[in-house]
């Protein structure tokens, strides 16, 4: 199942389409996409299985500005390049290199005050 789709800016009459799906489906999707690419005259199909997706989710994103900026700054401060971004009203997802997945999650948890020691009990 495809879970993220991004269309990139067209250059010289060509447009890149990028999508993510479960790693287990990569080989099957590649075979299908090769046929589709041939049918529509696409230049090439590339598969990158060494990615991770990190997301922040919350209904509070509707009313609090700067959440995306904060997320991007946290990742940037860790030297993590964002390869793809998808957003909605309550979710921001970033595709990054797989090797940075755990670092990104830890940095985002800390940056948004979600570490176990940062959670305050309601009184």
SVG drawing of the C-alpha trace seen along z (x, -y; Angstrom):
<svg xmlns="http://www.w3.org/2000/svg" viewBox="-7 -30 32 39">
<polyline fill="none" stroke="black" stroke-width="0.4" points="0.0,0.0 1.4,-3.4 1.4,-5.7 3.1,-8.9 3.2,-10.5 5.1,-13.6 5.2,-15.1 8.3,-17.2 8.7,-20.3 8.9,-19.6 12.1,-20.2 12.4,-20.2 8.9,-18.7 9.6,-15.8 8.1,-15.4 9.4,-13.2 6.9,-11.2 8.1,-9.7 6.2,-7.4 6.8,-5.3 5.5,-1.9 6.4,1.0 9.9,2.4 8.3,5.8 6.4,4.5 9.4,2.9 10.3,5.7 6.7,6.2 6.1,2.4 9.4,2.0 8.2,4.6 4.8,2.9 6.4,-0.5 8.9,0.7 5.9,1.7 4.1,-1.6 7.2,-3.6 7.6,-1.7 3.9,-2.3 4.1,-6.1 7.6,-6.6 9.1,-7.5 12.9,-7.8 13.6,-5.5 12.4,-3.9 14.6,-4.0 14.1,-2.1 15.8,-3.2 15.2,-0.8 17.5,-2.6 15.1,-5.3 13.1,-6.0 10.0,-8.1 9.6,-10.2 6.3,-11.9 4.9,-14.3 1.1,-14.1 -1.3,-16.1 -4.5,-18.1 -2.8,-21.0 -0.8,-21.6 -3.9,-23.4 -3.7,-26.2 0.0,-26.3 2.2,-27.9 5.8,-27.0 5.6,-23.3 7.0,-22.4 9.8,-25.0 10.7,-23.5 10.7,-19.9 12.9,-20.9 15.3,-22.8 15.6,-19.9 16.5,-17.5 18.9,-20.1 20.7,-20.6 21.4,-16.9 22.8,-17.0 19.8,-15.1 18.9,-15.9 15.2,-15.8 14.7,-14.0 10.9,-14.3 8.2,-16.1 4.5,-15.5 2.1,-17.5 -1.6,-17.7 -3.4,-19.7 -2.4,-17.4 0.7,-15.5 4.1,-16.2 6.1,-13.3 9.8,-13.5 11.7,-10.9 15.3,-10.6 18.2,-8.2 17.5,-5.0 20.8,-5.3 19.4,-8.5 16.0,-7.1 16.7,-6.4 18.7,-9.7 15.8,-11.6 13.2,-10.1 15.3,-10.7 16.0,-14.3 12.3,-15.0 11.2,-13.5 13.7,-15.7 13.0,-18.8 9.2,-18.6 9.6,-17.7 8.4,-14.1 11.3,-12.5 10.0,-10.5 11.7,-12.9 10.0,-15.9 6.4,-14.7 4.7,-16.4 1.9,-14.8 -1.4,-16.7 -2.5,-17.7"/>
</svg>
